[in-house]
Amino acid sequence: MAINLKKIDELFRSDAVELFCPYCGTKTYCLVNLTLCSNCESIISMTRSAVLKKDSLTVQSLEKINALTDLDYTSEENFESAISIYDELISSKGDIGYIYAKSLMLIKYSNYIISKINYEGHGFMEENYVYSQKSMNLVSNARLLFYKLISSAESNVKNNINSFNDAYFIFLAYIKLKKLKSAQYALNSLKKFKEDDNLNISYAELIFYINMADFSSAILLSEKLLNNGVIHLNILFYYAFAMFHINKFKQSNKVIGILQNYIKNESINNLKEDILIKSTLY
């Protein structure tokens, strides 16, 4: 079932609105006032101006975090400062969305540290050992935070506090931990909620298929959603990702070409590079 990429691109060019993630500060284009953050995949529904009107200090904090961790200009000191800001948000807001966003920040910090390793040196290369250890510690801390999130969210769901959103974060955390059996259980629990819009449940299913490496099912679900008017940038990304993994590089590259007009992040860049490399081998 083919999707009309030209029509989708035209829709975004003419009708897209820009929503602001209250957890990581990323701006994401969408066609309706509800989508998934293109960075942290949180459920978002407000523009920057709306979030600013509701909580200007949070907007300022998130935008400072993003400025500090811009990979073209960042440093270890900047990452540490960004993490401190997240600690303040977690303490003042008590929302597990900030725990999740901080966990992702720790992983991003770890990747930054790994990028500093010099593999061309000689000898024991003590400085590389320091980087390696720090990277592993950051990932370990991120994993601990995911488990903390799950514990807090399960308590909230049990007490019917912000239940659907917290149940969704439980699912995302298990996915990041690569605990796929637990993620499947969390997905089944998510399906028990009666939502007016099943986007979030369908999206969670898509993520699950991708992490199970069931790319055929991921493609079928993506095409079903996109052809039924459920058009979100993250769905397009996973569609391109699945196409890449079944060696349909041309189709995947076409989708990435459109996405690059609206998303600028490491995942897009990495997939684009993988397509270019792997397509030369086939």
Secondary structure, 3 states (H helix, E strand, C coil): CCCCHHHHHHHHHHHCEEEECCCCCCEEEECCCCEECCCCCCEECCCHHHHHHHCHHHHHHHHHHHHHCCCCCCCHHHHHHHHHHHHHHHHHHCCHHHHHHHHHHHHHHHHHHHCCCCCCCCCCCHHHHHHHHHHHHHHHHHHHHHHHHHHHHHHHHHCCCCHHHHHHHHHHHHHHCCCHHHHHHHHHHHCCCCCCCCHHHHHHHHHHHHHCCCHHHHHHHHHHHHHCCCCCHHHHHHHHHHHHHCCCHHHHHHHHHHHCCCCCCHHHHHHHHHHHHHHCCC
